[in-house]
Structures are given as C-alpha cells and as structure tokens.
Amino acid sequence: MVRPTLATEPMSTNRIVPFLLLVAAALPAQSLSIFPAEYAAVPEGPFNSPNLPFANGTSRVLIAYDRQDLDVPVGASITRLGFRQDATLTTMDVGRTLQLEIRMGYSTNAATGLVTNFDANYDAAPTTVFGPAAFALPNLRDAASPLADGRFFVNLATPFVYQPGNRNLVVEYRVFGNSGGGTSFNYRLDRADFFSPVVPGAAGCQHSGGGTPNLAAAPVRIGSNLSLTGTAGPANSFALLVVAVGSPLVTPYPLDLVFPGIAPSCTGQLALGSLATLGVGTTATGGFTFSYPVPNQVALNDLWLAHQAVLLDAFAPGSVVVSNGVAVQVGIKPRTTVLAAQGLPTVVSTGTTNLNYAPVAFFGWQ
C-alpha cells in the first residue's frame, strides 16, 4: 500500500499572509474596560493600595463594582482581570507566587453597601474563573523588567459572561498562601479617587492698578464644597462671581453690550442661560475667595460648573474688569467597596469593609 506523503516545501509568503489574515479575522476582538470608567482619562490616581487585593497574605478580598461605573457591555465575556502599578513611586515591590482562586458573581447590595459576611453579599453562587492554581505576581516598578503600560493581568481559565441585570459585579480573590510563608507584603497598586477636571479659560483683563485678576478652582465631588481663589484683583473692591450651571466654558465673546465702554480685552467666557451669582469683597492685596456647597446627589456627578469673576474698578474702562474663566466638572467617590480579611479562605467568613476603596482595575472582554 502506498502511503500518502506530506509536502515538505515551505509555504510561500503569498499563501501565508492570506492564511494569517483569515485566522485573525476569526478571532474575537479583545477590548479593555477600566474601573472607575472615568479613569480612562486619568493616567494615575492620587493614592495607592499597599496590599489589596493580592498581598494581604493568606486572605479573602471581595470587591464590588457599581455597574454605573463599569462599561463592560452586557453579554460580553470577561476573559482577564488586570491592575496597574502605582507610578508615583520608584521603589520596586517584589512579586510573590500565590496559590490563588478567583470567583466572580453578582450582588443585589449597593456597591457601597456590602455586609461584612463574604458569602451573604452574593446574589447566587459565584463562578470560579481561575484556580485554585499558582499565579506569579510580577515585580512592580522593576527597571530591569518593566511592565507594559505598568499593567499586569490574570487570564481567566473560565470566561465570565457579564449579565448584571440590576445587580453589581463582585470579584473575590481567595489567596490560600504565598511564597513568603503566607504573610502580607508591600505590593502597591494604583488607587482611584473622585475625578474632577478643572479647565481654565483665557486670561482676564488688566485693572487700573496694572494687575490681571486670576481665578482658580479646586476639584470637587458631590457632598462637598467647591472652592475658588482669586488673586491680583483691584484692592479693597467688590468681586461678583458668576456661575454657569451645566455648561463648560465657551469661546470668549465681547462684553460691551453688558458693560458699555469696557476694554475689548475683557471677554465673557460663560454660556448665557442658567446663571447664578455670589458676591464678596477683595482684600488690600486684591485677593478674594468663594465657596459654595455641591449637594450630595448622584445626579450631579459629571455636571459642569463654569465660573468667572466681575470686579469693580472705577478707573478702568467701563468701571469693571473680569477674571479668566474656570470650569469644574463635579466628581463622585468611586462607587465600590472592598471587603477584606486575613485567614484561610475556607475558614474566614467575615471581614472589614473599605468604602470607596478602589484599586484601579481592568476588565478584558470580547
């Protein structure tokens, strides 16, 4: 019987390229979401997480993610979980090998309303998506072996189909031991806070004393006060703060119709519509401050508040000058809670809640 033989000549480039393109087209596209979702625009958070979720020794760490801050599409399969190193530090944190299990599920509790019993937070039995198996944490901030984009990922053995309904996602990290004898260690990951961008506008106009009023603002979240500081205004005068609610700054426009005779360099930078005002006196050095509360209402998250100061100056054209504009977008604390406890995961049943504690997380999905 004559046996068939396989061709041994190399495949030509003209045949390889179409084959590779065909294979690539058949593979599902990989996408990445970040939590909190607004941190897609934030390269580095203001805090770090010293040892959660991986470096708390033998432990259980459960993280609840509010679905409003997680932009994984419903029906997508989550295939990997990632974190990023704290890039404000330069000291290397040495990774360890963990005996790790990861479970995923849902909770009907608010992401900021977990109970202290781990299992009681699950709406139904969770799915084990990784392990128990060994996982080697990479070194963080290792100049000899830097992480791509400062990130690392755990590839899930079992993809998790994201179908939250009215529930919030829960991810539990169960560490049964590590290569350091099960003890906790420094493994500092990037950690988020509220995101509130501040956008300054074009410069104001010079007053009769030669100074140009400048207005600066601090980031703000719901349930706190928005603070603004003015400098270089007319001394011992009056400053009127004008606030445009719900709009960022606009392209500068002339103010002569409002203040006849005002200098052309004095421009308006606020959208005309929903305006509010506050008034204060300036100091002997031309300084002034404003502060007002932002109600603790979730609906105000992402609201733009634009500001500009109008200052009296009897010797300036039109008797007034204006500051630059400055806009602030209202933020909100991360809508998440971490529940953590040290001890063997099969034994530990309760832990301590850390409200709004948010190691910046990545969800790879397809």
HURAVEN-V22537 format. One record per backbone hydrogen bond with DSSP energy under -1.0 kcal/mol. NH is the residue of the N-H (numbers start at 1). CO is the residue of the C=O. If there is no record, write none. Layout:
BEGIN
NH,CO  NH,CO
END
This chain:
BEGIN
15,12  16,12  17,13  19,15  20,16  21,17  22,18  23,19  24,20  25,21  26,22  31,365  33,363  35,361  37,69  39,36  40,37  41,38  42,39  47,191  49,189  55,51  58,182  59,175  60,341  61,173  62,339  63,171  64,337  65,169  66,335  69,66  75,162  76,73  78,160  79,364  80,364  81,154  82,362  83,152  85,150  86,188  93,140  98,135  99,177  100,133  101,174  102,130  103,172  104,127  105,170  107,168  113,110  118,349  121,118  122,119  123,106  127,104  129,102  130,102  133,100  135,98  137,96  140,93  150,147  151,148  152,83  154,81  156,79  157,129  158,129  160,78  162,76  167,164  168,107  169,65  170,105  171,63  172,103  173,61  174,101  175,59  176,99  179,97  181,178  185,55  187,50  189,49  190,84  191,47  192,358  199,327  201,325  205,322  207,211  210,207  214,231  216,229  218,227  222,331  223,294  224,221  226,292  228,290  229,216  230,288  231,214  233,286  236,283  239,280  240,310  241,278  242,308  243,276  244,306  245,274  246,304  250,269  253,268  258,255  259,255  262,259  266,263  268,253  275,273  276,243  278,241  280,239  282,237  283,287  286,283  288,230  290,228  292,226  294,224  297,295  300,297  301,298  302,330  303,300  305,328  306,244  307,326  308,242  310,240  311,321  312,238  313,319  316,313  319,316  321,311  323,309  326,307  327,199  328,305  329,197  330,303  331,220  336,334  337,64  338,354  339,62  340,352  341,60  343,58  347,344  348,344  351,116  352,340  354,338  356,336  357,354  360,190  361,35  362,82  363,33  364,80  365,31  366,77
END
